[in-house]
Amino acid sequence: MSKIEIRSHPKLYEVYMSGPSDNLKLYSKNLIPGHNVYSERLIEHKGIEYREWDPYRSKLAALILKNPTSNFLSNSLNCLYLGASSGTTISHLSDIVKDGVIYGIEFAERSIRQLIQNTSNRKNIVPILGDVRYPESYAKSIFKKIDLIYQDVAQPNQAKIAVLNSNYYLKSDGLIILAIKSQSIDSVSKSEKVYKQEKEILENASYEIVESINIHKYAANHIILIVKKK
């Protein structure tokens, strides 16, 4: 376990970093010391263990490195994670949201098995096998009003899925962080046309797009929208 100088992020709660501004590395404080989730490096600094947060494997880390203006993390956040996969990003959220709950929705049975295995000792994660196109289908498993929806699903109708889940679960003035993969929506049209179409769906549903951030450096044909429920 390497020892390097780690410092707090200037704005985002419980996010840490090291290195110069043009080559930052991100970390979260390990909720379960001694355990990693996806073979990420464990770093010790001043007696505290941190997990390196890879922006090429986590679009939330990529977003943070692009320095968004929105401050969307807190200790008691209740989060609905659409497309939780095997547990990479959701485990870092688990490190941060110690007094909140993260409901992780995943459709693929293989991925949900891996998610359960990877996060079984993280009591603030609730893995749910479900189809994000039908938010009512997992309502019996969600017991708190949601502050933040984080969505990363590689399928068509991404904005529509975000709206459906937000209308069902999200608090007024809650936020959506929506990773849009253009080629999952339309593999022929240019990315900018697809992004414009998805933004219009959100705006026509009376949602405000707070930020639109290009993360192509870390994930090809992706942007992230930070959206507010009016």
N, C-alpha and C positions, 0 to 999 in steps of 0.2 A: 504494500500500500504506500503510494508516493505521498510526500509532504510538500505542498505548494501553498502559496499565499492566496487565500480566498477572502473575498470581501462581499458585503451585501449589495444587492442591486439598489440603485438610488431611489427607485420608485416602487417596484413590485414586491409585495409581501413574500418573505421566505424564499426568494430567488437569490442565488449567489453566483458569483462570477470570478474569473481570474484572467490574467493576461492583459495586454494592451487593448485599446479601444478598437483597433483594426483587426484584432485576432482574438476576440473574447471567447472564453469557454464558459458554459453555464453549468450550474449544479443545483440540486435540491438536497436538503438535510435529510439523511436517511432515517425514515421512521422505524425501520427494522435493521439496526446495525448488524453488519456482518453478512447481509444478504443482498444480492443484486437480482435484477429481473431479466435483463436481456444482455448479460455479459458486459454491462457498462462498468467503467472503472470506479473503484471506491477510493476516495481521497480522505486522508485525515488531516485536520488542521485545528490546532489548539484543543485537542482531545475530542473533537466532534467529527463524525463521519459524514461525508457528502457523497452523493452519486452524480457522476458526470452525465449531463443531459445532452444527448446527441441531436442536433437540429436536422441531420439527414435522415433520422428515424422518427422524429417527433415534430410535427408541423407547429405545435404550440411553442416549442423551443425556437423554431425558425422565426415565428412571429415575434417572440421576445427579442431576438437578436436584431430585428428590424425596427426596434424602438417605438412601439405604438404609444400614442398619447393616453389611451384608456388605461385605467388602473382597475383591473378586473379580478384580482385575487385577494382573498382574506382568509382568516383562520376558521371562520364559521360558515363558509360558503356551502350552499347546497347546490350540487351540480348534476345535470342530466347529460351524460356523455353518450352521444349517438355514434355508433361504430367503434366500440371500445377495443375490438380486435383482441390480441393476446396479452395486452397489458402494459405496453411501453409508456405511452403518455399518461395514461390514467394512474400509473404507479407514482409518477412524479407529482401529479395533482394530489395524490394521497399523502405524500410527504408534506405538502403545504397546508392542506385543508384538514387540520388535525381534529377540529371540533365540528366539522360539517360531515355531509354524506355525499358520496359520488355514486350515482346510479349508472352503471355501465351496460348499455344495450348492445347486444351483438347477435347477429342472425346465424352465422356459420357455427355449426355444432363443434367442429374441430377447434375453432378459435375460442369459443366460450369455455371449452374444457381447459385450454391453455391459460385463459384468463383466470379461471377459478384456481388452477394449480399455482399460477404465478403470484396471486394476490390473496391466498387463503388466510395469511396471517395479518392482513391489513383490514382491520375491522370497519374502516370508514368507506370501504368499497362494497357495493351490492351488485354482483353480476346478474344480469337478466337476459335470458334467451328470448329474443323478440325481434319483430320486424318493424323498423323505424317508420315505415309507411303507414302503420296503423297504431298511433300512439295510445288509443284507448285499450289496446290488447294487453298492455302491461301496467295499466293504472292500479291494479290491486297490489302491485309490488312497490309502489312509490307513495311514501307517507308524509312527505314534506313539500311545501311550495318551493319551486325551483328559482334560484337567483341567477344561474348561468346555464345556458345550453352550449355545449361544445360539440360540434358536428364534423365528422370526417368520414363520409361514406362515398364510396366510388360507384355511384349509380346515377341514372337520370333523375330529373325532378328534385335536385338538391335543395333549391330554394323553397319549393313547395313542401318538402319534408320538414324543413326548419320551421315554416309557418304553422304547419299542422301541429307539431309538437309544442311550439311556443304558445299557440292558442289554447292548448290543453293544459300545460304545466307551468309556464313561465309567469313570474310576478310582473305586475305593471312596473315599468322602468327597469326590468331585468334585461340582461344582455345575451345575445347570441354571438358566439364565435364560430363562423362558418367557413370551413376550408372547401373551396370549390375547385374541382378537377375538371377542366373544360372537356377533355377527351372522353370522360365518362358520360357526359351529357350529349355531346355531338362530336364524333371523331372526324368529321369532314369540315365543319365550319371553323373559321379562325377563332382563336381563343378569345380575342377582344369582343367579338360578336356574342359569344356564349356568356361572357361575364356581364355584358350589358343586359342581355335577356334575363339572367338570374336576378340582377339588381332591380330590374323593373317589376319582377314578380314580388319581391319584398316590398318595394315602395307602393305598389298597387294594393298590397295588403295592410297598408298603414304602418309600416315599419320604417324606422329612420336608419340609414346607413351612416354610421359614425366615422368609420375608417375603412379604406380599401387598400390592402397591402400586398404587394407582389412578393412572392417567396420563391420565384423561379430558380434562384441560386441553389436552393436546398431541395426543392421538389418541382420538377418540370411541369409546366402547364397548370400551375396552381396559383390562386390568390386566396387571401383570407379576408373576409368581411367581418367587421365588428358592427353589430346591429342592435338597435335599442327598440324595445317594445314600448310604444306610446301609450 
